[in-house]
Amino acid sequence: MENFYDASNIKHLRRLRELKPELLKGFLQWSKDIFKDGALSAKTKQLMAVVAAHITQCPWCIEDHTRRAKQHGATEEELAEAVFVAMVMRAGAAFSHGCIALGVYEEDTQPQK
């Protein structure tokens, strides 16, 4: 596959539906239920999904949840803040995982018993 992020690859979702229709139906219903207004508004949940989509770097999720957030009234400024939240979370994870690298380095420099 030359470019797995190409939008035309979405056609393969049809094959998933053909292979396991009951599982896809369940997933879609679960997603619909999750994104309903509840203790958190649908808009807030969609903005959270925008953050998660940027952290997981799923271009299709970014596209879908950005559109859904906008449909629920999210502003461009709110979307920008969501992107910055994702940025700091990814950077923070790299920063905190630096502790692992330094711990391994330290461990490997200890005299062997």
C-alpha positions as a Python dict, from the first residue, in 0.01 Angstrom:
ca = {
    (1, 'M'): (0, 0, 0),
    (2, 'E'): (169, 315, -121),
    (3, 'N'): (-6, 562, 108),
    (4, 'F'): (-214, 413, 387),
    (5, 'Y'): (-348, 758, 484),
    (6, 'D'): (-505, 810, 141),
    (7, 'A'): (-876, 888, 180),
    (8, 'S'): (-965, 624, -78),
    (9, 'N'): (-862, 355, 171),
    (10, 'I'): (-1179, 423, 368),
    (11, 'K'): (-1350, 197, 112),
    (12, 'H'): (-1207, -98, 304),
    (13, 'L'): (-1453, -27, 583),
    (14, 'R'): (-1712, -189, 356),
    (15, 'R'): (-1511, -510, 374),
    (16, 'L'): (-1509, -497, 753),
    (17, 'R'): (-1887, -454, 743),
    (18, 'E'): (-1917, -753, 508),
    (19, 'L'): (-1693, -972, 722),
    (20, 'K'): (-1836, -882, 1064),
    (21, 'P'): (-2159, -681, 1029),
    (22, 'E'): (-2275, -746, 1385),
    (23, 'L'): (-1947, -622, 1532),
    (24, 'L'): (-1948, -306, 1320),
    (25, 'K'): (-2312, -241, 1411),
    (26, 'G'): (-2229, -280, 1779),
    (27, 'F'): (-1928, -51, 1751),
    (28, 'L'): (-2127, 219, 1572),
    (29, 'Q'): (-2407, 203, 1829),
    (30, 'W'): (-2158, 216, 2115),
    (31, 'S'): (-1991, 521, 1959),
    (32, 'K'): (-2330, 690, 1910),
    (33, 'D'): (-2420, 626, 2275),
    (34, 'I'): (-2085, 751, 2405),
    (35, 'F'): (-2106, 1082, 2220),
    (36, 'K'): (-2455, 1175, 2341),
    (37, 'D'): (-2502, 1456, 2591),
    (38, 'G'): (-2454, 1326, 2942),
    (39, 'A'): (-2252, 1453, 3236),
    (40, 'L'): (-2034, 1598, 2958),
    (41, 'S'): (-2190, 1777, 2664),
    (42, 'A'): (-2166, 1625, 2316),
    (43, 'K'): (-1952, 1925, 2218),
    (44, 'T'): (-1707, 1862, 2501),
    (45, 'K'): (-1688, 1494, 2412),
    (46, 'Q'): (-1615, 1578, 2049),
    (47, 'L'): (-1342, 1821, 2154),
    (48, 'M'): (-1197, 1545, 2372),
    (49, 'A'): (-1207, 1317, 2068),
    (50, 'V'): (-1022, 1582, 1865),
    (51, 'V'): (-749, 1580, 2130),
    (52, 'A'): (-733, 1200, 2133),
    (53, 'A'): (-728, 1186, 1753),
    (54, 'H'): (-430, 1421, 1744),
    (55, 'I'): (-249, 1222, 2013),
    (56, 'T'): (-311, 892, 1829),
    (57, 'Q'): (-244, 1073, 1499),
    (58, 'C'): (-543, 927, 1316),
    (59, 'P'): (-615, 1161, 1024),
    (60, 'W'): (-963, 1020, 965),
    (61, 'C'): (-1056, 1065, 1330),
    (62, 'I'): (-920, 1419, 1323),
    (63, 'E'): (-1138, 1496, 1022),
    (64, 'D'): (-1452, 1327, 1158),
    (65, 'H'): (-1439, 1458, 1513),
    (66, 'T'): (-1343, 1810, 1404),
    (67, 'R'): (-1653, 1818, 1185),
    (68, 'R'): (-1868, 1676, 1463),
    (69, 'A'): (-1729, 1924, 1716),
    (70, 'K'): (-1813, 2207, 1477),
    (71, 'Q'): (-2166, 2067, 1429),
    (72, 'H'): (-2208, 2077, 1808),
    (73, 'G'): (-2104, 2442, 1818),
    (74, 'A'): (-1730, 2425, 1879),
    (75, 'T'): (-1552, 2738, 1769),
    (76, 'E'): (-1228, 2760, 1577),
    (77, 'E'): (-1066, 2896, 1894),
    (78, 'E'): (-1187, 2594, 2095),
    (79, 'L'): (-1048, 2361, 1828),
    (80, 'A'): (-715, 2544, 1840),
    (81, 'E'): (-703, 2501, 2219),
    (82, 'A'): (-785, 2132, 2179),
    (83, 'V'): (-492, 2094, 1938),
    (84, 'F'): (-263, 2265, 2189),
    (85, 'V'): (-384, 2031, 2462),
    (86, 'A'): (-290, 1739, 2236),
    (87, 'M'): (48, 1895, 2166),
    (88, 'V'): (134, 1935, 2533),
    (89, 'M'): (11, 1582, 2613),
    (90, 'R'): (235, 1428, 2345),
    (91, 'A'): (528, 1643, 2449),
    (92, 'G'): (463, 1568, 2816),
    (93, 'A'): (460, 1196, 2746),
    (94, 'A'): (795, 1220, 2566),
    (95, 'F'): (930, 1428, 2854),
    (96, 'S'): (815, 1183, 3122),
    (97, 'H'): (934, 883, 2920),
    (98, 'G'): (1277, 1045, 2932),
    (99, 'C'): (1283, 908, 3287),
    (100, 'I'): (1275, 559, 3140),
    (101, 'A'): (1569, 635, 2911),
    (102, 'L'): (1772, 782, 3196),
    (103, 'G'): (1678, 494, 3425),
    (104, 'V'): (1791, 236, 3168),
    (105, 'Y'): (2113, 429, 3112),
    (106, 'E'): (2177, 442, 3486),
    (107, 'E'): (2090, 75, 3526),
    (108, 'D'): (2332, -24, 3251),
    (109, 'T'): (2618, 175, 3407),
    (110, 'Q'): (2586, 7, 3748),
    (111, 'P'): (2854, -250, 3824),
    (112, 'Q'): (2731, -603, 3764),
    (113, 'K'): (2715, -823, 4076),
}
